[in-house]
Amino acid sequence: MPIYERGPVRIHYEEMGSGFPLLVIPGGGLNSTIAGLDATHPFNAMKELKDRYRCIGADLRNAPDGQSSGPLEADRPWDSFTDDHLGLMDHLGIRQFMVLGYCIGGPFIWNLLKRAPDRVVAAVLTQPSGHRPELPDQFYQNNIANWGPKITAKRPDITLDQVSAFLTAMYRDRADFVFTVTRDFVRACHTPVLILPDDIPPHPYAVAMESAMLAPNAQVSMYPWKDVKEKIPLAVRHIRTFLKANEPAASAAVGHRAAAD
């Protein structure tokens, strides 16, 4: 199993397929893992899209059920994960890429667009998470009750006080919108984005739609798109069309030549 290492950080990743690079960020909150794509997701983007794209996925740093690890950076929680995403792309020699993220992948994608706007060609936010005013502390409470005990049991060097500080900086200190960027940033972001809304407590429909309305080059899927399994292929078809339309011209030409051969 390939491992990307940077100092004390170890990131387990996998690749499938070939073509223009597509970073796939699994959902599951802080327990985001590659294995979760098959276990809990409406579809596995790596398997669905490997016929056209070089799909790259990774276990999130310190996901208790995953194989990635590193320090808890309570002073920069979101940026520490973005360091891992960009560092993995650097490790693989990839300059520009597209990204598809589920759940927590939504805030991660906005942070990638803020940190590396010249590298992310297009983005798909699938059932993105966000701040829900009527449940303002749900992410802290859920993680302190579930993720916290699991990671401290796996990592004796991490204390529950450190977990609390990390979650406070990640969610309580940023208790608004998509956690990682402001509405003004989204309004000024011209990167093409496709948003597939959901509406469960961690995935507020209102935030997904507000993001789509603000972003000048945003598209939105049908909704609901996963209430019955027969609709999911239509959503995947929309994703394929969106990604293909936003591939860099040189990559598209290579893909057409390969198909012709």
SULVENCOR-V499619 format. One record per pair of residues at least 24 apart in sequence whose ideal C-beta (glycine too) atoms are under 8 Angstrom apart, sorted by the first residue. I is the first residue (numbers start at 1). GAP is how many residues later the second one is. If there is no record, write none. Layout:
I&GAP + I&GAP
This chain:
1&66 + 3&64 + 4&54 + 4&83 + 4&84 + 4&87 + 6&77 + 6&78 + 6&81 + 6&85 + 8&62 + 8&63 + 9&52 + 9&59 + 9&60 + 9&61 + 9&62 + 9&74 + 9&75 + 9&78 + 10&57 + 10&58 + 10&59 + 10&60 + 11&47 + 11&48 + 11&50 + 11&57 + 11&59 + 11&73 + 11&76 + 11&77 + 12&46 + 12&47 + 12&54 + 12&55 + 12&56 + 13&43 + 13&44 + 13&45 + 13&46 + 13&75 + 14&32 + 14&42 + 14&43 + 14&44 + 15&39 + 15&40 + 15&41 + 15&42 + 16&30 + 16&31 + 16&34 + 16&38 + 16&39 + 16&41 + 17&29 + 17&32 + 17&33 + 17&34 + 17&35 + 17&36 + 17&37 + 17&38 + 18&35 + 18&36 + 19&33 + 19&34 + 19&35 + 19&232 + 19&235 + 19&236 + 20&32 + 20&33 + 20&34 + 20&77 + 20&78 + 20&101 + 20&227 + 20&228 + 20&231 + 20&235 + 21&32 + 21&33 + 21&35 + 21&68 + 21&71 + 21&73 + 21&75 + 21&76 + 21&77 + 22&27 + 22&31 + 22&32 + 22&33 + 22&34 + 22&75 + 22&76 + 22&77 + 22&78 + 22&221 + 23&33 + 23&34 + 23&62 + 23&65 + 23&66 + 23&74 + 23&75 + 23&76 + 23&77 + 24&25 + 24&31 + 24&32 + 24&33 + 24&75 + 24&76 + 24&77 + 25&32 + 25&60 + 25&74 + 25&75 + 25&76 + 25&77 + 25&79 + 25&80 + 25&83 + 25&84 + 26&31 + 26&34 + 26&76 + 26&77 + 26&79 + 27&74 + 27&75 + 27&76 + 27&77 + 27&78 + 27&99 + 27&100 + 28&35 + 28&74 + 28&75 + 28&76 + 29&74 + 29&75 + 29&100 + 29&110 + 29&113 + 29&114 + 29&118 + 29&173 + 30&30 + 30&32 + 30&33 + 30&74 + 30&113 + 30&117 + 30&121 + 31&29 + 31&32 + 31&33 + 31&34 + 31&35 + 31&116 + 31&119 + 32&27 + 32&28 + 32&31 + 32&34 + 32&71 + 32&72 + 32&73 + 33&26 + 33&27 + 33&30 + 33&32 + 33&33 + 34&24 + 34&25 + 34&32 + 35&30 + 35&31 + 36&29 + 41&61 + 42&84 + 42&85 + 42&184 + 42&190 + 42&193 + 43&189 + 43&192 + 43&193 + 45&55 + 45&57 + 45&81 + 45&194 + 48&188 + 49&51 + 49&190 + 49&191 + 49&194 + 52&188 + 52&191 + 52&192 + 52&203 + 53&45 + 53&190 + 56&32 + 56&33 + 56&36 + 56&38 + 56&41 + 58&26 + 58&27 + 58&30 + 60&24 + 60&44 + 62&89 + 62&93 + 62&96 + 64&83 + 64&86 + 64&87 + 64&89 + 64&90 + 65&85 + 69&86 + 72&86 + 72&90 + 72&91 + 72&93 + 72&94 + 73&93 + 74&88 + 74&91 + 74&92 + 74&94 + 74&95 + 75&94 + 76&93 + 77&89 + 77&92 + 77&93 + 78&29 + 78&30 + 78&33 + 78&92 + 78&96 + 78&101 + 78&102 + 79&32 + 79&36 + 81&27 + 81&30 + 82&26 + 82&29 + 82&30 + 82&33 + 85&27 + 86&26 + 86&29 + 86&30 + 86&33 + 89&30 + 95&24 + 96&24 + 96&25 + 96&152 + 97&24 + 98&24 + 98&25 + 98&26 + 98&145 + 98&148 + 98&149 + 99&24 + 99&25 + 100&24 + 100&26 + 100&139 + 101&24 + 101&25 + 101&27 + 102&24 + 102&25 + 103&24 + 103&25 + 103&26 + 103&99 + 103&100 + 104&25 + 106&24 + 106&72 + 106&102 + 107&71 + 107&72 + 107&73 + 108&72 + 109&84 + 110&68 + 110&70 + 110&71 + 110&75 + 110&76 + 111&69 + 111&70 + 113&68 + 113&76 + 113&78 + 114&66 + 114&67 + 114&71 + 117&72 + 117&74 + 120&71 + 121&70 + 121&71 + 121&125 + 121&126 + 121&127 + 122&69 + 122&70 + 122&71 + 122&72 + 122&120 + 122&121 + 122&124 + 123&68 + 123&69 + 123&70 + 123&71 + 124&69 + 124&70 + 124&71 + 124&72 + 124&115 + 124&118 + 124&119 + 125&68 + 125&69 + 125&70 + 125&71 + 125&83 + 125&86 + 126&70 + 127&69 + 127&70 + 127&71 + 127&76 + 127&99 + 128&50 + 128&67 + 128&69 + 128&70 + 128&75 + 128&79 + 128&80 + 128&83 + 129&50 + 129&73 + 129&74 + 130&47 + 130&48 + 130&49 + 130&73 + 130&74 + 130&77 + 130&78 + 130&81 + 131&44 + 131&45 + 131&46 + 131&47 + 131&48 + 131&73 + 131&76 + 132&69 + 132&70 + 132&72 + 132&74 + 132&75 + 135&66 + 136&39 + 137&34 + 137&35 + 137&38 + 138&63 + 138&64 + 139&28 + 139&31 + 139&32 + 139&63 + 140&27 + 140&28 + 140&31 + 140&32 + 142&60 + 143&24 + 143&28 + 177&30 + 177&33 + 178&29 + 178&33 + 183&27 + 183&31 + 186&25 + 186&28 + 186&29 + 187&27 + 187&28 + 187&29 + 189&26 + 189&27 + 189&28 + 190&26 + 190&27 + 191&26 + 192&25 + 192&26 + 192&27 + 192&50 + 192&53 + 192&54 + 193&24 + 193&25 + 193&26 + 194&24 + 194&25 + 194&26 + 194&27 + 194&44 + 194&45 + 194&48 + 195&24 + 195&25 + 195&26 + 196&24 + 196&25 + 196&27 + 196&29 + 196&39 + 196&42 + 196&43 + 197&24 + 197&26 + 198&28 + 199&25
